[in-house]
Amino acid sequence: MRHLWFGAASLVLSSAVACAYLVRNADGTMPFWGYRYDDVVLALALAINLLTGAVLIVAARREIKSDYERFTAQQEVLEHERQLAAVLQHMPAAVCVLTPARDLVMCNDNYEKMFRSANAPHLSMHTDFDAFSPAGELYTVDRWPCQRALRTGETIHGEDMLVSVGDGERIWLSVSAAPTSDSTGTLSSVVIVFSDVSDRRFSEEANTNALRGVISAQESERLRIARELHDELGQDLAALSIGLKSLESTAPDADRKAKVAGFRRTVEMMSKHVRAITADLRPLVLVDFGLRHALEELAHGWGERLAISVDVHLDDLPERLPETSELVAYRVVQEALTNVAKHANARSISLTARLNDGQLRIVVEDDGLGFTPPVRPATAGRHFGLTGISERLFTIGGTLEVESSPGAGTTLFVNLPMREEVSHGRSLSGLPN
């Protein structure tokens, strides 16, 4: 900028000196108004110098304006960066900005505190630590939310994972990742937010363990009562029926024989009711023969009670599954068929179950009245059957999906994980060390 002003001043000064020279040496006898040819050339050079000086002055003014605008823009950028840094520092969560090359562009103090290794003074990348999903699966680097956000361009919202941080402490983090693009639209970085949700996860785990304990105690009591009904009351009724049959054969007349026969039929009906109650409390066929035989017996039993057709596809089920999974699956199907009997007014039921990739998938379908499913079955106050199913599935990490509409029947899709760590609950201690 100084050079422009110096050049313009030099040209103006030289032009002024040339003008003074021309005025002093004017000769009226000469052509071109008293100037010699060399004076004319000097005048032309003077004009060019004046024009050049004017151009330099305009360029200097424009450069000054450009410098001012550039300075203003830089100050605005610095102010925005200062505000962004202040926002990041005051956020209660850990925040960082990562490039596709895994270069850390920016992070706040909470991120440094969370991911600084206790055994080294330097800051480690969060992807350098082991992380596990709520189901106990190890996260590979390409599965981290930041990498998925950069790869797909989609924003990841609140994905829970268990991470070993700092001095090796394990905490639950809710991770969100949002990709950002440069002026050309190319993904250039990703903003990642880590929120410590350990308290929430511990609270959920405590609630899950309490619910699991209640259900376990309930099932134990049901099994005890079922055993007593089967072993004691059932045997007594069987003995009574045999005694009445003996009396029936020795009755002295037809009237007494008919009465004894009526009593015997009543006892046999009572024995049938006891077997049905025993099966509802805790199906001994499930304990003795496994889920496939128990579901077949359950489905066909409901078909006989409701006088409707039943289509069962259980050939892909193995003979035995983990005890907890078998019991939950049985109770889920039992509750689903009970709902059909109470509300559906169906003409047919279809039951399908198969084990695939460590997941037990069950589909219960009817052609009944249907209904409008609640948005969240587990919290729907008027759908107690769905609530019971969801609560049981929650204790082992299972899921329930409901498809239904008025007049179009209902289909329940149930997924139960068969992994051992899930069957013991989603606890911190259940994950790998």
C-alpha positions as CSV (number, residue, x, y, z in Angstrom):
1,M,0.0,0.0,0.0
2,R,2.8,2.5,0.8
3,H,4.4,1.7,-2.6
4,L,1.2,2.7,-4.4
5,W,1.0,6.0,-2.5
6,F,4.7,6.7,-3.1
7,G,4.4,6.0,-6.8
8,A,1.4,8.2,-7.2
9,A,3.1,11.1,-5.3
10,S,6.2,10.7,-7.4
11,L,4.2,10.9,-10.6
12,V,2.3,14.0,-9.5
13,L,5.5,15.8,-8.4
14,S,7.3,15.0,-11.6
15,S,4.3,16.2,-13.6
16,A,4.2,19.5,-11.6
17,V,8.0,20.0,-12.3
18,A,7.4,19.3,-16.0
19,C,4.5,21.8,-16.1
20,A,6.6,24.5,-14.6
21,Y,9.3,23.8,-17.1
22,L,6.9,24.1,-20.0
23,V,5.4,27.4,-18.8
24,R,8.9,28.9,-18.3
25,N,10.2,27.9,-21.7
26,A,7.3,28.8,-23.9
27,D,8.2,30.4,-27.3
28,G,5.5,32.2,-29.3
29,T,7.4,31.9,-32.6
30,M,7.2,28.2,-32.6
31,P,4.3,26.0,-33.8
32,F,1.9,24.2,-31.4
33,W,1.2,27.3,-29.4
34,G,4.8,28.3,-28.8
35,Y,6.3,24.9,-27.9
36,R,9.0,22.9,-29.6
37,Y,8.6,19.3,-30.6
38,D,10.5,18.1,-27.6
39,D,8.3,20.2,-25.4
40,V,5.2,18.5,-27.0
41,V,6.7,15.1,-26.2
42,L,7.3,16.2,-22.7
43,A,3.7,17.4,-22.5
44,L,2.4,14.0,-23.6
45,A,4.6,12.3,-21.1
46,L,3.2,14.7,-18.5
47,A,-0.4,13.7,-19.4
48,I,0.5,10.0,-19.2
49,N,2.1,10.5,-15.8
50,L,-1.0,12.3,-14.6
51,L,-3.2,9.6,-15.8
52,T,-1.0,6.9,-14.2
53,G,-1.0,8.8,-11.0
54,A,-4.8,9.0,-11.0
55,V,-5.0,5.3,-11.7
56,L,-2.6,4.6,-8.9
57,I,-4.6,6.7,-6.5
58,V,-7.8,4.9,-7.4
59,A,-6.1,1.5,-7.0
60,A,-4.7,2.7,-3.6
61,R,-8.2,3.6,-2.5
62,R,-9.6,0.3,-3.6
63,E,-6.8,-1.5,-1.9
64,I,-7.5,0.4,1.3
65,K,-11.2,-0.6,1.0
66,S,-10.3,-4.2,0.3
67,D,-7.9,-4.3,3.3
68,Y,-10.6,-2.9,5.5
69,E,-13.1,-5.4,4.3
70,R,-10.6,-8.2,4.7
71,F,-9.7,-7.0,8.2
72,T,-13.4,-6.8,9.1
73,A,-14.1,-10.3,7.8
74,Q,-11.1,-11.7,9.7
75,Q,-12.4,-10.0,12.8
76,E,-15.8,-11.5,12.3
77,V,-14.3,-15.0,11.7
78,L,-12.2,-14.6,14.9
79,E,-15.3,-13.5,16.8
80,H,-17.3,-16.4,15.5
81,E,-14.4,-18.8,16.4
82,R,-14.2,-17.2,19.9
83,Q,-18.0,-17.6,20.3
84,L,-17.8,-21.2,19.1
85,A,-14.9,-21.9,21.4
86,A,-16.8,-20.3,24.3
87,V,-19.9,-22.4,23.5
88,L,-17.9,-25.6,23.3
89,Q,-16.1,-24.9,26.6
90,H,-19.4,-24.2,28.4
91,M,-21.2,-27.2,27.1
92,P,-21.7,-29.9,29.7
93,A,-20.9,-32.6,27.1
94,A,-17.6,-33.5,25.5
95,V,-17.4,-32.1,22.0
96,C,-14.8,-32.5,19.2
97,V,-14.4,-31.9,15.5
98,L,-12.8,-34.7,13.5
99,T,-11.6,-34.8,9.9
100,P,-11.9,-37.8,7.6
101,A,-8.2,-38.4,8.2
102,R,-9.0,-38.7,12.0
103,D,-7.3,-35.4,12.7
104,L,-8.6,-33.6,15.8
105,V,-9.4,-30.0,14.7
106,M,-11.1,-28.8,17.8
107,C,-12.2,-30.1,21.2
108,N,-13.4,-28.7,24.5
109,D,-12.0,-29.3,28.0
110,N,-14.5,-31.9,28.8
111,Y,-13.3,-34.0,25.8
112,E,-9.7,-33.7,27.0
113,K,-10.6,-34.7,30.5
114,M,-12.7,-37.7,29.3
115,F,-10.2,-39.1,26.8
116,R,-6.8,-38.1,28.2
117,S,-5.0,-41.3,29.2
118,A,-4.0,-41.6,32.8
119,N,-0.7,-43.4,31.7
120,A,0.3,-40.8,29.1
121,P,0.1,-37.0,29.1
122,H,-1.1,-36.8,25.5
123,L,-4.7,-36.7,24.3
124,S,-5.9,-40.0,22.8
125,M,-8.6,-40.3,20.1
126,H,-11.9,-41.6,21.3
127,T,-11.8,-44.3,18.6
128,D,-8.6,-45.6,20.2
129,F,-10.6,-47.0,23.2
130,D,-12.7,-50.2,23.3
131,A,-16.4,-49.6,23.0
132,F,-19.4,-52.0,23.3
133,S,-23.0,-51.7,22.2
134,P,-25.8,-52.2,24.8
135,A,-26.0,-55.8,23.4
136,G,-22.3,-56.4,24.2
137,E,-21.0,-56.2,20.7
138,L,-17.5,-54.7,20.2
139,Y,-17.4,-51.5,18.0
140,T,-14.9,-51.6,15.2
141,V,-13.5,-48.3,14.0
142,D,-15.8,-48.2,10.9
143,R,-18.8,-48.7,13.1
144,W,-18.1,-45.6,15.3
145,P,-20.8,-42.9,14.8
146,C,-18.2,-40.4,13.5
147,Q,-17.1,-42.8,10.7
148,R,-20.6,-43.7,9.7
149,A,-21.6,-40.0,9.6
150,L,-18.6,-39.2,7.3
151,R,-19.3,-42.3,5.1
152,T,-23.1,-41.8,4.7
153,G,-23.5,-38.1,5.3
154,E,-26.3,-38.8,7.8
155,T,-26.6,-37.4,11.3
156,I,-26.3,-40.0,14.1
157,H,-28.5,-39.2,17.1
158,G,-27.9,-40.4,20.7
159,E,-26.4,-43.9,20.2
160,D,-25.5,-45.4,23.5
161,M,-22.2,-47.3,23.9
162,L,-20.0,-48.4,26.8
163,V,-16.5,-46.9,26.5
164,S,-13.3,-47.3,28.5
165,V,-11.9,-43.8,29.1
166,G,-9.2,-42.0,31.0
167,D,-7.8,-44.2,33.7
168,G,-9.7,-47.3,32.4
169,E,-13.1,-46.4,34.0
170,R,-16.0,-47.6,32.0
171,I,-18.9,-45.2,31.4
172,W,-22.0,-45.2,29.2
173,L,-21.9,-42.5,26.6
174,S,-24.6,-41.2,24.3
175,V,-22.9,-40.3,21.1
176,S,-24.2,-38.0,18.4
177,A,-22.4,-37.1,15.2
178,A,-23.2,-34.5,12.5
179,P,-21.2,-34.2,9.3
180,T,-20.2,-30.8,7.9
181,S,-19.4,-29.9,4.3
182,D,-17.0,-27.3,2.7
183,S,-17.9,-24.8,0.0
184,T,-17.9,-27.5,-2.7
185,G,-20.3,-29.7,-0.8
186,T,-17.6,-32.3,0.1
187,L,-17.8,-33.8,3.6
188,S,-14.9,-32.2,5.4
189,S,-15.4,-32.9,9.1
190,V,-17.8,-34.3,11.7
191,V,-18.9,-32.7,14.9
192,I,-19.2,-35.3,17.7
193,V,-21.0,-34.9,21.0
194,F,-20.5,-37.3,23.9
195,S,-22.9,-37.2,26.9
196,D,-22.3,-39.2,30.0
197,V,-25.5,-41.2,30.5
198,S,-24.1,-43.7,33.1
199,D,-26.7,-42.7,35.7
200,R,-29.5,-43.2,33.4
201,R,-28.2,-46.6,32.2
202,F,-27.6,-47.7,35.8
203,S,-31.1,-46.7,36.7
204,E,-32.5,-48.6,33.7
205,E,-30.4,-51.6,34.6
206,A,-31.6,-51.5,38.2
207,N,-35.2,-51.3,37.0
208,T,-34.6,-54.1,34.6
209,N,-33.0,-56.3,37.3
210,A,-35.9,-55.5,39.6
211,L,-38.4,-56.4,36.9
212,R,-36.5,-59.6,36.1
213,G,-36.4,-60.5,39.7
214,V,-40.2,-60.1,40.0
215,I,-40.8,-62.1,36.9
216,S,-38.4,-64.8,38.1
217,A,-40.0,-65.0,41.5
218,Q,-43.4,-65.2,39.8
219,E,-42.3,-68.0,37.5
220,S,-40.8,-69.9,40.4
221,E,-44.0,-69.7,42.4
222,R,-46.0,-70.7,39.3
223,L,-43.8,-73.7,38.9
224,R,-44.2,-74.7,42.5
225,I,-48.0,-74.4,42.3
226,A,-48.1,-76.2,39.0
227,R,-46.0,-79.1,40.5
228,E,-48.3,-79.3,43.5
229,L,-51.4,-79.3,41.3
230,H,-49.9,-82.0,39.0
231,D,-48.3,-84.2,41.6
232,E,-50.9,-83.9,44.4
233,L,-54.3,-82.7,43.3
234,G,-53.9,-84.4,39.9
235,Q,-53.0,-87.7,41.4
236,D,-55.8,-87.5,43.9
237,L,-58.4,-86.8,41.2
238,A,-57.0,-89.7,39.1
239,A,-57.3,-92.0,42.1
240,L,-60.8,-90.7,42.8
241,S,-61.8,-91.4,39.2
242,I,-60.5,-94.9,39.4
243,G,-62.4,-95.5,42.6
244,L,-65.6,-94.2,41.1
245,K,-65.1,-96.4,38.1
246,S,-64.8,-99.4,40.4
247,L,-67.9,-98.4,42.3
248,E,-69.7,-97.9,39.0
249,S,-69.0,-101.5,37.9
250,T,-70.3,-102.9,41.3
251,A,-73.4,-100.7,41.6
252,P,-76.5,-102.8,42.5
253,D,-78.9,-101.1,40.1
254,A,-78.9,-98.9,37.1
255,D,-79.9,-95.7,38.9
256,R,-76.9,-95.8,41.3
257,K,-74.6,-96.8,38.4
258,A,-75.8,-93.7,36.5
259,K,-75.2,-91.5,39.5
260,V,-71.7,-92.9,40.1
261,A,-70.9,-92.5,36.3
262,G,-72.0,-88.8,36.5
263,F,-69.7,-88.3,39.5
264,R,-66.8,-89.9,37.6
265,R,-67.4,-87.7,34.6
266,T,-67.3,-84.6,36.9
267,V,-64.1,-85.8,38.4
268,E,-62.6,-86.3,35.0
269,M,-63.7,-82.8,34.0
270,M,-62.1,-81.4,37.1
271,S,-58.9,-83.3,36.3
272,K,-58.9,-81.8,32.8
273,H,-59.4,-78.3,34.3
274,V,-56.5,-78.9,36.7
275,R,-54.2,-79.9,33.7
276,A,-55.2,-76.8,31.9
277,I,-54.5,-74.6,34.9
278,T,-51.2,-76.3,35.4
279,A,-50.3,-75.7,31.8
280,D,-51.2,-72.0,32.1
281,L,-49.2,-71.6,35.3
282,R,-46.0,-73.3,34.1
283,P,-46.2,-75.7,31.1
284,L,-44.4,-78.9,32.2
285,V,-44.0,-79.8,28.6
286,L,-41.8,-76.8,28.2
287,V,-39.6,-77.9,31.1
288,D,-39.5,-81.5,29.9
289,F,-39.5,-81.3,26.1
290,G,-38.5,-77.8,25.1
291,L,-40.0,-74.8,23.3
292,R,-41.1,-76.4,20.0
293,H,-43.3,-79.1,21.6
294,A,-44.7,-76.5,24.1
295,L,-45.6,-74.0,21.4
296,E,-47.3,-76.7,19.2
297,E,-49.3,-77.9,22.1
298,L,-50.2,-74.3,23.1
299,A,-51.3,-73.3,19.6
300,H,-53.4,-76.4,18.9
301,G,-54.9,-76.1,22.3
302,W,-56.1,-72.6,21.7
303,G,-57.3,-73.7,18.2
304,E,-59.5,-76.3,19.8
305,R,-60.8,-73.9,22.5
306,L,-61.7,-71.2,19.9
307,A,-62.8,-73.7,17.2
308,I,-60.6,-71.9,14.6
309,S,-57.9,-73.2,12.3
310,V,-54.3,-73.0,13.4
311,D,-51.2,-73.0,11.1
312,V,-48.0,-73.7,12.9
313,H,-44.5,-73.5,11.4
314,L,-41.9,-74.5,14.0
315,D,-39.7,-77.0,12.0
316,D,-36.7,-74.7,12.1
317,L,-36.6,-74.5,15.9
318,P,-33.9,-76.5,17.6
319,E,-35.0,-79.0,20.3
320,R,-33.7,-76.9,23.2
321,L,-32.9,-73.2,23.7
322,P,-31.6,-71.3,26.8
323,E,-34.2,-71.7,29.6
324,T,-34.8,-68.0,30.1
325,S,-35.3,-67.5,26.3
326,E,-37.7,-70.5,26.1
327,L,-39.8,-69.2,29.0
328,V,-40.0,-65.7,27.7
329,A,-40.9,-66.9,24.2
330,Y,-43.6,-69.2,25.5
331,R,-45.1,-66.4,27.7
332,V,-45.1,-64.0,24.7
333,V,-46.9,-66.4,22.4
334,Q,-49.3,-67.4,25.3
335,E,-50.2,-63.7,25.8
336,A,-50.5,-63.1,22.1
337,L,-53.0,-66.0,21.7
338,T,-54.9,-64.9,24.8
339,N,-55.3,-61.5,23.1
340,V,-56.6,-63.1,20.0
341,A,-59.1,-65.1,22.0
342,K,-60.3,-61.9,23.9
343,H,-60.3,-59.3,21.2
344,A,-59.7,-60.5,17.7
345,N,-62.8,-62.7,16.8
346,A,-60.5,-64.3,14.3
347,R,-61.1,-67.3,12.1
348,S,-57.5,-68.5,11.8
349,I,-54.2,-68.1,13.5
350,S,-50.7,-68.5,12.1
351,L,-47.6,-69.1,14.3
352,T,-44.1,-69.1,12.9
353,A,-40.8,-69.3,14.9
354,R,-37.2,-69.8,13.7
355,L,-33.7,-69.3,15.0
356,N,-31.5,-67.2,12.7
357,D,-28.2,-65.4,13.4
358,G,-28.5,-65.7,17.1
359,Q,-32.0,-64.2,17.1
360,L,-35.3,-66.1,17.8
361,R,-37.9,-64.6,15.5
362,I,-41.5,-65.3,16.2
363,V,-44.5,-64.1,14.1
364,V,-48.1,-64.4,15.4
365,E,-50.7,-63.5,12.9
366,D,-54.5,-63.5,12.9
367,D,-57.3,-62.4,10.5
368,G,-59.4,-60.8,13.2
369,L,-60.8,-57.4,13.8
370,G,-57.5,-55.6,14.1
371,F,-56.9,-52.2,15.9
372,T,-54.8,-49.1,15.7
373,P,-51.5,-49.9,17.4
374,P,-50.2,-47.6,20.0
375,V,-47.0,-45.6,19.2
376,R,-45.2,-47.1,22.2
377,P,-46.7,-50.5,23.1
378,A,-44.8,-50.7,26.4
379,T,-46.5,-47.6,27.7
380,A,-49.9,-48.0,26.2
381,G,-52.3,-48.0,29.2
382,R,-55.2,-49.6,27.4
383,H,-53.2,-52.4,25.8
384,F,-52.3,-54.5,28.8
385,G,-51.4,-57.6,26.7
386,L,-48.9,-55.7,24.6
387,T,-47.5,-54.0,27.8
388,G,-46.9,-57.5,29.4
389,I,-45.2,-58.8,26.2
390,S,-43.0,-55.7,26.0
391,E,-42.0,-55.9,29.7
392,R,-41.0,-59.5,29.3
393,L,-39.0,-58.9,26.2
394,F,-37.3,-55.9,27.8
395,T,-35.7,-58.1,30.5
396,I,-33.6,-59.9,27.9
397,G,-33.2,-57.2,25.3
398,G,-35.9,-58.4,22.9
399,T,-38.1,-56.2,20.7
400,L,-41.7,-56.2,19.6
401,E,-43.3,-54.7,16.5
402,V,-47.0,-54.6,15.9
403,E,-48.7,-54.3,12.5
404,S,-52.5,-53.9,12.5
405,S,-55.3,-51.8,11.3
406,P,-59.1,-52.0,12.0
407,G,-60.6,-54.8,10.0
408,A,-57.3,-56.1,8.6
409,G,-56.1,-58.4,11.4
410,T,-53.0,-58.2,13.6
411,T,-49.4,-59.4,13.2
412,L,-46.8,-59.4,16.0
413,F,-43.1,-59.6,15.2
414,V,-40.9,-60.7,18.1
415,N,-37.1,-60.8,18.2
416,L,-35.3,-62.4,21.1
417,P,-31.5,-62.4,21.2
418,M,-30.0,-65.7,22.2
419,R,-26.5,-64.4,23.3
420,E,-25.5,-65.5,26.8
421,E,-24.6,-62.0,28.0
422,V,-28.0,-60.7,27.0
423,S,-29.8,-63.6,28.8
424,H,-28.1,-62.4,31.9
425,G,-29.2,-58.8,31.4
426,R,-27.5,-55.7,30.0
427,S,-25.2,-54.9,32.8
428,L,-21.8,-53.4,32.9
429,S,-20.3,-56.5,34.5
430,G,-21.7,-58.6,31.8
431,L,-19.6,-57.1,29.1
432,P,-16.1,-58.2,28.2
433,N,-13.1,-57.1,30.3
